[in-house]
Amino acid sequence: MMLNIMALTSYFNLVLLATVSTNETDYVMNRMSGITRYLYEILPNYDVAGYATFVLVFLLSALVFKLGFAQKLPLSKNIIIYTFLFLGCIVLTFLALFLPMIEGLIVAALILIVYKSRMWREKREQAKQA
């Protein structure tokens, strides 16, 4: 019985060893999250893919901020807020390489779009009744 368990564990170790690529690039690409991996695969080089990932993270973060948290502020305060959002997105871009940050921002934006559209519709219906 013990021999069968050892044989089975060695078989699974061989299976895991066979799935891990010896090439570092393949190993890193297989660990990336979905959209980031797609960007790195289709764009011409890794520099362009990195900038595209950053721009996508920044735009989605700005959209989520605008839909969920933004208030009417003077232009100078908006510049400060978006500057710090820009700096924070540098860190988020590094996290987006191996965590599903872009996918999470897309889901958050979709939820906030649905919420805002329902609030807008309710306000419009209340205005008609008044």
PyRosetta script that sets phi, psi and omega in degrees:
from pyrosetta import init, pose_from_sequence

init()
pose = pose_from_sequence("MMLNIMALTSYFNLVLLATVSTNETDYVMNRMSGITRYLYEILPNYDVAGYATFVLVFLLSALVFKLGFAQKLPLSKNIIIYTFLFLGCIVLTFLALFLPMIEGLIVAALILIVYKSRMWREKREQAKQA")
pose.set_psi(1, -45.3)
pose.set_omega(1, 179.8)
pose.set_phi(2, -64.5)
pose.set_psi(2, -35.6)
pose.set_omega(2, 179.2)
pose.set_phi(3, -65.3)
pose.set_psi(3, -38.1)
pose.set_omega(3, 178.2)
pose.set_phi(4, -65.4)
pose.set_psi(4, -39.7)
pose.set_omega(4, 179.6)
pose.set_phi(5, -65.8)
pose.set_psi(5, -42.5)
pose.set_omega(5, 178.9)
pose.set_phi(6, -65.1)
pose.set_psi(6, -39.1)
pose.set_omega(6, 178.2)
pose.set_phi(7, -65.8)
pose.set_psi(7, -40.1)
pose.set_omega(7, 179.8)
pose.set_phi(8, -65.8)
pose.set_psi(8, -43.5)
pose.set_omega(8, 179.4)
pose.set_phi(9, -66.8)
pose.set_psi(9, -37.1)
pose.set_omega(9, 177.8)
pose.set_phi(10, -67.9)
pose.set_psi(10, -32.9)
pose.set_omega(10, 176.3)
pose.set_phi(11, -64.3)
pose.set_psi(11, -44.5)
pose.set_omega(11, 179.5)
pose.set_phi(12, -65.9)
pose.set_psi(12, -35.6)
pose.set_omega(12, 175.7)
pose.set_phi(13, -62.8)
pose.set_psi(13, -38.9)
pose.set_omega(13, 177.4)
pose.set_phi(14, -66.4)
pose.set_psi(14, -38.4)
pose.set_omega(14, 178.6)
pose.set_phi(15, -64.4)
pose.set_psi(15, -45.1)
pose.set_omega(15, 178.2)
pose.set_phi(16, -64.3)
pose.set_psi(16, -39.0)
pose.set_omega(16, 178.6)
pose.set_phi(17, -64.8)
pose.set_psi(17, -35.8)
pose.set_omega(17, -179.8)
pose.set_phi(18, -70.9)
pose.set_psi(18, -29.4)
pose.set_omega(18, -178.5)
pose.set_phi(19, -79.0)
pose.set_psi(19, -25.8)
pose.set_omega(19, 179.7)
pose.set_phi(20, -79.1)
pose.set_psi(20, 125.4)
pose.set_omega(20, -179.9)
pose.set_phi(21, -78.9)
pose.set_psi(21, 149.8)
pose.set_omega(21, 177.4)
pose.set_phi(22, -81.6)
pose.set_psi(22, -17.5)
pose.set_omega(22, -179.6)
pose.set_phi(23, -82.7)
pose.set_psi(23, 128.2)
pose.set_omega(23, -178.5)
pose.set_phi(24, -62.9)
pose.set_psi(24, -38.2)
pose.set_omega(24, -179.0)
pose.set_phi(25, -63.0)
pose.set_psi(25, -43.3)
pose.set_omega(25, 177.8)
pose.set_phi(26, -64.1)
pose.set_psi(26, -38.7)
pose.set_omega(26, 179.7)
pose.set_phi(27, -62.6)
pose.set_psi(27, -45.6)
pose.set_omega(27, -179.5)
pose.set_phi(28, -68.1)
pose.set_psi(28, -42.3)
pose.set_omega(28, -178.9)
pose.set_phi(29, -63.6)
pose.set_psi(29, -35.2)
pose.set_omega(29, 179.4)
pose.set_phi(30, -71.6)
pose.set_psi(30, -22.0)
pose.set_omega(30, 179.6)
pose.set_phi(31, -89.4)
pose.set_psi(31, -12.5)
pose.set_omega(31, -177.7)
pose.set_phi(32, -70.7)
pose.set_psi(32, 155.9)
pose.set_omega(32, 175.8)
pose.set_phi(33, -74.6)
pose.set_psi(33, 167.1)
pose.set_omega(33, -168.8)
pose.set_phi(34, -57.3)
pose.set_psi(34, -58.3)
pose.set_omega(34, -175.2)
pose.set_phi(35, -69.3)
pose.set_psi(35, -37.9)
pose.set_omega(35, 178.6)
pose.set_phi(36, -63.7)
pose.set_psi(36, -43.1)
pose.set_omega(36, 178.0)
pose.set_phi(37, -62.4)
pose.set_psi(37, -40.6)
pose.set_omega(37, 178.5)
pose.set_phi(38, -60.7)
pose.set_psi(38, -43.9)
pose.set_omega(38, 178.8)
pose.set_phi(39, -62.8)
pose.set_psi(39, -42.7)
pose.set_omega(39, -179.4)
pose.set_phi(40, -69.2)
pose.set_psi(40, -25.7)
pose.set_omega(40, 179.3)
pose.set_phi(41, -80.9)
pose.set_psi(41, -37.7)
pose.set_omega(41, -172.6)
pose.set_phi(42, -91.5)
pose.set_psi(42, -24.4)
pose.set_omega(42, -176.9)
pose.set_phi(43, -81.1)
pose.set_psi(43, 155.0)
pose.set_omega(43, -170.2)
pose.set_phi(44, -63.4)
pose.set_psi(44, -36.2)
pose.set_omega(44, 176.8)
pose.set_phi(45, -146.8)
pose.set_psi(45, 172.7)
pose.set_omega(45, -173.8)
pose.set_phi(46, -71.9)
pose.set_psi(46, -27.2)
pose.set_omega(46, 177.6)
pose.set_phi(47, -65.2)
pose.set_psi(47, -46.9)
pose.set_omega(47, 179.2)
pose.set_phi(48, -63.5)
pose.set_psi(48, -40.2)
pose.set_omega(48, 179.5)
pose.set_phi(49, -64.9)
pose.set_psi(49, -38.5)
pose.set_omega(49, 177.7)
pose.set_phi(50, -64.7)
pose.set_psi(50, -44.4)
pose.set_omega(50, 177.2)
pose.set_phi(51, -65.6)
pose.set_psi(51, -38.7)
pose.set_omega(51, 178.1)
pose.set_phi(52, -64.4)
pose.set_psi(52, -39.4)
pose.set_omega(52, 177.0)
pose.set_phi(53, -63.6)
pose.set_psi(53, -43.6)
pose.set_omega(53, 179.0)
pose.set_phi(54, -62.2)
pose.set_psi(54, -45.9)
pose.set_omega(54, -179.2)
pose.set_phi(55, -62.7)
pose.set_psi(55, -41.6)
pose.set_omega(55, 179.2)
pose.set_phi(56, -64.2)
pose.set_psi(56, -43.5)
pose.set_omega(56, 177.9)
pose.set_phi(57, -63.4)
pose.set_psi(57, -42.9)
pose.set_omega(57, -179.2)
pose.set_phi(58, -65.7)
pose.set_psi(58, -46.0)
pose.set_omega(58, -179.0)
pose.set_phi(59, -64.0)
pose.set_psi(59, -42.1)
pose.set_omega(59, 178.9)
pose.set_phi(60, -68.3)
pose.set_psi(60, -37.4)
pose.set_omega(60, 177.0)
pose.set_phi(61, -65.5)
pose.set_psi(61, -41.3)
pose.set_omega(61, 178.1)
pose.set_phi(62, -65.0)
pose.set_psi(62, -39.4)
pose.set_omega(62, 177.6)
pose.set_phi(63, -64.2)
pose.set_psi(63, -45.0)
pose.set_omega(63, 178.8)
pose.set_phi(64, -64.5)
pose.set_psi(64, -40.5)
pose.set_omega(64, 177.1)
pose.set_phi(65, -62.4)
pose.set_psi(65, -46.0)
pose.set_omega(65, -178.2)
pose.set_phi(66, -63.6)
pose.set_psi(66, -43.1)
pose.set_omega(66, -177.9)
pose.set_phi(67, -73.5)
pose.set_psi(67, -33.6)
pose.set_omega(67, -172.0)
pose.set_phi(68, -103.3)
pose.set_psi(68, -30.8)
pose.set_omega(68, -168.0)
pose.set_phi(69, -129.6)
pose.set_psi(69, -18.7)
pose.set_omega(69, -171.9)
pose.set_phi(70, -68.6)
pose.set_psi(70, 143.7)
pose.set_omega(70, 174.5)
pose.set_phi(71, -124.5)
pose.set_psi(71, 170.0)
pose.set_omega(71, 176.2)
pose.set_phi(72, -70.4)
pose.set_psi(72, 112.9)
pose.set_omega(72, -179.7)
pose.set_phi(73, -130.1)
pose.set_psi(73, 160.0)
pose.set_omega(73, 174.4)
pose.set_phi(74, -64.6)
pose.set_psi(74, 160.0)
pose.set_omega(74, -176.5)
pose.set_phi(75, -59.1)
pose.set_psi(75, -39.6)
pose.set_omega(75, -178.5)
pose.set_phi(76, -63.0)
pose.set_psi(76, -40.3)
pose.set_omega(76, 178.3)
pose.set_phi(77, -69.8)
pose.set_psi(77, -36.7)
pose.set_omega(77, 175.8)
pose.set_phi(78, -63.8)
pose.set_psi(78, -39.2)
pose.set_omega(78, 178.1)
pose.set_phi(79, -62.4)
pose.set_psi(79, -42.7)
pose.set_omega(79, 179.0)
pose.set_phi(80, -64.0)
pose.set_psi(80, -45.1)
pose.set_omega(80, -178.8)
pose.set_phi(81, -62.3)
pose.set_psi(81, -47.1)
pose.set_omega(81, -178.1)
pose.set_phi(82, -72.2)
pose.set_psi(82, -25.0)
pose.set_omega(82, 173.6)
pose.set_phi(83, -66.3)
pose.set_psi(83, -45.7)
pose.set_omega(83, 178.3)
pose.set_phi(84, -69.6)
pose.set_psi(84, -32.1)
pose.set_omega(84, 174.5)
pose.set_phi(85, -64.7)
pose.set_psi(85, -40.3)
pose.set_omega(85, 177.2)
pose.set_phi(86, -61.1)
pose.set_psi(86, -45.7)
pose.set_omega(86, 179.3)
pose.set_phi(87, -66.4)
pose.set_psi(87, -38.4)
pose.set_omega(87, 178.0)
pose.set_phi(88, -67.4)
pose.set_psi(88, -29.6)
pose.set_omega(88, 179.6)
pose.set_phi(89, -71.4)
pose.set_psi(89, -18.5)
pose.set_omega(89, 173.3)
pose.set_phi(90, -63.1)
pose.set_psi(90, -45.4)
pose.set_omega(90, 177.4)
pose.set_phi(91, -66.1)
pose.set_psi(91, -42.7)
pose.set_omega(91, 179.7)
pose.set_phi(92, -62.8)
pose.set_psi(92, -30.3)
pose.set_omega(92, 178.6)
pose.set_phi(93, -66.7)
pose.set_psi(93, -40.4)
pose.set_omega(93, 176.1)
pose.set_phi(94, -63.9)
pose.set_psi(94, -38.2)
pose.set_omega(94, 177.0)
pose.set_phi(95, -69.2)
pose.set_psi(95, -30.8)
pose.set_omega(95, -177.5)
pose.set_phi(96, -70.0)
pose.set_psi(96, -14.2)
pose.set_omega(96, 178.9)
pose.set_phi(97, -65.6)
pose.set_psi(97, -42.2)
pose.set_omega(97, -175.0)
pose.set_phi(98, -120.2)
pose.set_psi(98, -4.8)
pose.set_omega(98, 175.7)
pose.set_phi(99, -116.9)
pose.set_psi(99, 151.9)
pose.set_omega(99, -177.9)
pose.set_phi(100, -78.3)
pose.set_psi(100, 61.3)
pose.set_omega(100, -179.2)
pose.set_phi(101, -69.1)
pose.set_psi(101, -44.9)
pose.set_omega(101, -177.9)
pose.set_phi(102, -65.1)
pose.set_psi(102, -42.4)
pose.set_omega(102, 179.0)
pose.set_phi(103, -63.4)
pose.set_psi(103, -40.5)
pose.set_omega(103, 177.8)
pose.set_phi(104, -65.5)
pose.set_psi(104, -38.6)
pose.set_omega(104, 177.4)
pose.set_phi(105, -67.2)
pose.set_psi(105, -35.3)
pose.set_omega(105, 177.2)
pose.set_phi(106, -65.1)
pose.set_psi(106, -44.1)
pose.set_omega(106, 179.0)
pose.set_phi(107, -63.9)
pose.set_psi(107, -43.4)
pose.set_omega(107, 178.6)
pose.set_phi(108, -62.2)
pose.set_psi(108, -41.4)
pose.set_omega(108, 179.1)
pose.set_phi(109, -64.6)
pose.set_psi(109, -41.9)
pose.set_omega(109, 179.1)
pose.set_phi(110, -63.9)
pose.set_psi(110, -42.0)
pose.set_omega(110, 178.3)
pose.set_phi(111, -63.5)
pose.set_psi(111, -43.4)
pose.set_omega(111, 179.9)
pose.set_phi(112, -69.1)
pose.set_psi(112, -32.6)
pose.set_omega(112, 176.0)
pose.set_phi(113, -65.1)
pose.set_psi(113, -44.3)
pose.set_omega(113, 178.0)
pose.set_phi(114, -62.7)
pose.set_psi(114, -43.5)
pose.set_omega(114, 179.7)
pose.set_phi(115, -62.3)
pose.set_psi(115, -47.5)
pose.set_omega(115, -179.0)
pose.set_phi(116, -65.1)
pose.set_psi(116, -38.7)
pose.set_omega(116, 179.7)
pose.set_phi(117, -67.0)
pose.set_psi(117, -37.7)
pose.set_omega(117, 177.2)
pose.set_phi(118, -68.0)
pose.set_psi(118, -39.3)
pose.set_omega(118, 178.0)
pose.set_phi(119, -64.9)
pose.set_psi(119, -40.8)
pose.set_omega(119, 179.2)
pose.set_phi(120, -63.1)
pose.set_psi(120, -42.3)
pose.set_omega(120, -179.9)
pose.set_phi(121, -65.8)
pose.set_psi(121, -41.0)
pose.set_omega(121, 178.5)
pose.set_phi(122, -65.1)
pose.set_psi(122, -40.1)
pose.set_omega(122, 177.6)
pose.set_phi(123, -64.9)
pose.set_psi(123, -38.6)
pose.set_omega(123, 178.5)
pose.set_phi(124, -65.3)
pose.set_psi(124, -41.0)
pose.set_omega(124, 178.9)
pose.set_phi(125, -68.7)
pose.set_psi(125, -36.5)
pose.set_omega(125, 177.1)
pose.set_phi(126, -67.7)
pose.set_psi(126, -34.8)
pose.set_omega(126, 178.4)
pose.set_phi(127, -68.2)
pose.set_psi(127, -35.2)
pose.set_omega(127, 177.0)
pose.set_phi(128, -68.1)
pose.set_psi(128, -36.6)
pose.set_omega(128, -179.6)
pose.set_phi(129, -73.1)
pose.set_psi(129, -27.4)
pose.set_omega(129, -177.3)
pose.set_phi(130, -81.8)
pose.dump_pdb("model.pdb")
